[in-house]
Amino acid sequence: MTIAKNRFNYVAFLVNILITLSFGLVGGLLTQQTIKTWYPLIQKPSFNPPNWLFGPVWSLLFIIIGISAYLIWSKRQQITHFPRTIAIYFIQLILNLCWSYLFFYHHLIGASLIEIIALLAAILVNGIVFYRIDKTAGLLFIPYFLWVSFATLLTYNIYILN
């Protein structure tokens, strides 16, 4: 009896998703208070989504990229530079967290605009690196890239308006 080489690992799957969601949780904790106090007072463009939409969208995106990370983790034995690949993943997660910290916690709209552009570049690099290893893992980064592109446009417009 032979055992399948690439069996689905439920624990690793959940761990990858939970690690990724934890970055979103910390970001949410940083933004929780100012979403109610500071954010309603600043000028926003007409295309600004309602506040209730951000939590579900970010949660879904973090789950999707957590799945992407699991797909890469499941191929770790085949990846020559696995530590570097995972470092790229964590760099973009940290940059994501930094945007929330700069924008919501410190109200540094200009700095957060520069930072979100760096985040967008990191997401693009991460998606390409993952795509070269596992096409599905790379493609799963597309919704994340699109949403952060929108968030970049939103941040730019908030910067201009304030």
Phi, psi and omega in degrees: 000126178256145179261134179302135183292321184249056178290149179289129181250100184300320181295312179297322178301309180295320180298315179299319179291316182293321177299314181295315178298331180296328176294319176296322179297314179297317177300320178296321178294324178291329186264344188311310184286315186285342174296330180271334187251300185280312187302320179295339184273342182274159178283136180230152179291163183297336182270010178296124180292161176295147184304325183296340183284330187298314182302307179297321180295312180297319179299313179298316180296319178294324176295315181298314181286336172295321175296318177301316178297322177298317180300321177290316179303321182292344178252015187303329180291337182266352185264118182301316183244057181302315179302321179294320179298314179290327177299318178300318179299313181289330176298315181291328176294319179294319177298323177299314179296321180297325178299312179301318181297312181291315186286304187273320185281317182256351179061032180266082187295316179298314179295323180290331176294314177298317182295320182290332174293319175297319177299315180300317177297318180295321178296318178299312178300314181300314179299318179294314179300313179296320181300321180294336179268315182211113185305316180299317180301320178290317180295331178295345178278348183299311179300322178297313179300316181295317180294318179290330173298316176297317179297327177294314177299318178296314179298317178301312181294323176295321177299313181296319184285341183243000000 
